[in-house]
Amino acid sequence: MSTSEQTKILFISRAYPPITGGIENQNYELSVWLPKIAQVKTIANRKGKKALPFFLPWATVRALWLAPRYDAILLGDGVLGIVGYAVKCLYPKKTVVSVVHGLDLTFTSGIYQQWWVKKFLPKLDKLIAVGNETVRVGVERGIPREKFVFIPNGVDTEKYFRNYSRQDLERILKESVSDKKVLLTSGRLAKRKGVAWFIRNVLPKLPENIVYIVAGDGNDKENIRNAVTQTSMSSRLRLLGFVNDETRDILLNTCDLFIQPNIRVPGDMEGFGISVIEAASCQIPVIASRLEGLQDAIKDSENGFLVEPENANGYIEKIRLLLADDTLRETFGKQARQYVIDNFHWDSIAKRYLAIIEATLKK
């Protein structure tokens, strides 16, 4: 077996920047950190879902052509299971490993469940699940437990951590927040994220000096707008839509609390919840639902706080407690950042990926 530096990996990603999203960010970081410890060639779809019907067959042909030159093939998510299946059919001894996110197993399409979940993914040598709930769901759907290994998503702990002030936040909002407490939720606005639920059930019961910022876009935005109208909370909400990197970083470094109020949605799940780790890396206390992959990202009272999903009183109590004590919030924020550095830095996460790939090569 070759040393780590000599291990040759063909990494294929169908979800990659400049498109934004959790899988895109995770795949990008893998393509940055794995080459520091192995020889990696990345094939990536940089044009989003609209290019997927063209990318999948192209990536399959490229993988079949290049496979003999590499020790292993790493797929960025389960949708690429069809590519891995083709490689295993032509090269049965070639090691193929795939990252699997929550929706890779729960996507409700009958065709997807029949072919990807029951046929393509089980054919691969190892499935790296980003959350333990993903493992449970995969086993529930008939994939052998020994196929799975859990490795959490990582974060570059210096990427978002900046020395911004509330004046920078006021520049974005175009208003003063000197007498306000600021809550933030950012990321893709899917129904499971629970933003509309939070607006309807929690925000109206919080003190008047609280401003709730929602940054991001997604298919639940109309539901969120309806929640704002129904609760007459427009004066306390700032719906920013998609934001650029600088605005994102300002928000993450100047808000008081980061809120991830996920709810249960049949057929959808949070594979990990990278946004809460990014927030904690910026010394912002996180309050999140004790649900699915968020439980792998947040260790209660270590780098954030977990509340039972859809427990409005639980959220209200925890928010009030943290906002009442600036010293407690600041001290906990520093603790949370250190926990993220110790447990989720991409340097150590990439090494875990390589260790699994190499261990699979030995079999």
MOFEN-V776573 format. One record per backbone hydrogen bond with DSSP energy under -1.0 kcal/mol. CO is the residue of the C=O (numbers start at 1). NH is the residue of the N-H. Records with the same first field share a line. If there is no record, write none. Layout:
CO->NH ; NH
//
This chain:
3->6
7->39
8->71 ; 72
9->41
10->74
11->43
12->76
13->45
16->19
21->25
22->26
23->27
24->28
25->29
26->30
27->31
28->32
29->33
30->34
33->36
34->37 ; 38
39->9
41->11
43->13
48->51
49->52
51->54 ; 55
52->56
54->58
55->59
56->60
57->61
58->62
59->63
60->64
61->65
62->66
63->67
66->69
67->70
72->10
73->97
74->12
75->99
77->80
78->81
80->84
81->85
82->86
83->87
84->88
85->89
86->90
87->91
91->94
95->73
96->125 ; 126
97->75
98->128
100->130
101->104
102->105 ; 106
103->107
109->113
110->114
111->115
112->116 ; 117
113->118
115->119 ; 120
116->121
121->124
126->98
127->149
128->100
129->151
131->135
132->136
133->137
134->138
135->139
136->140
137->141
138->143
139->142
144->147
145->148
147->127
149->129
155->157 ; 346
156->159
162->164
165->169
166->170
167->171
168->172
169->173
170->174 ; 175
177->180
181->211
182->256 ; 257
183->213
184->259
185->215
188->190
189->220
190->193
191->194
192->263
194->198
195->199
196->200
197->201
198->202 ; 203
202->205
203->206
207->210
209->181
211->183
212->238
213->185
214->240
215->187
217->189
218->221
220->224
221->225
222->226
223->227
224->228
225->229
226->230
227->231
228->233
233->236
236->212
238->214
241->216
244->248
245->249
246->250
247->251
248->252
249->253
251->255
257->184
258->287
260->262 ; 289
265->268
270->293
273->276
274->278
275->279
276->280
277->281
279->282 ; 284
280->283
285->258
286->305
287->260
288->307
289->291
291->294
292->295
293->296 ; 297
294->298
299->302 ; 303
304->301
305->288
307->290
308->311
311->315
312->316
313->317
314->318
315->319
316->320
317->321
318->322
319->323
320->324
325->329
326->330
327->331
328->332
329->333
330->334
331->335
332->336
333->337
334->338
335->339
336->340
337->341
338->342
339->343
340->344
344->155
345->349
346->350
347->351
348->352
349->353
350->354
351->355
352->356
353->357
354->358
355->359
356->360
357->361
358->362
//
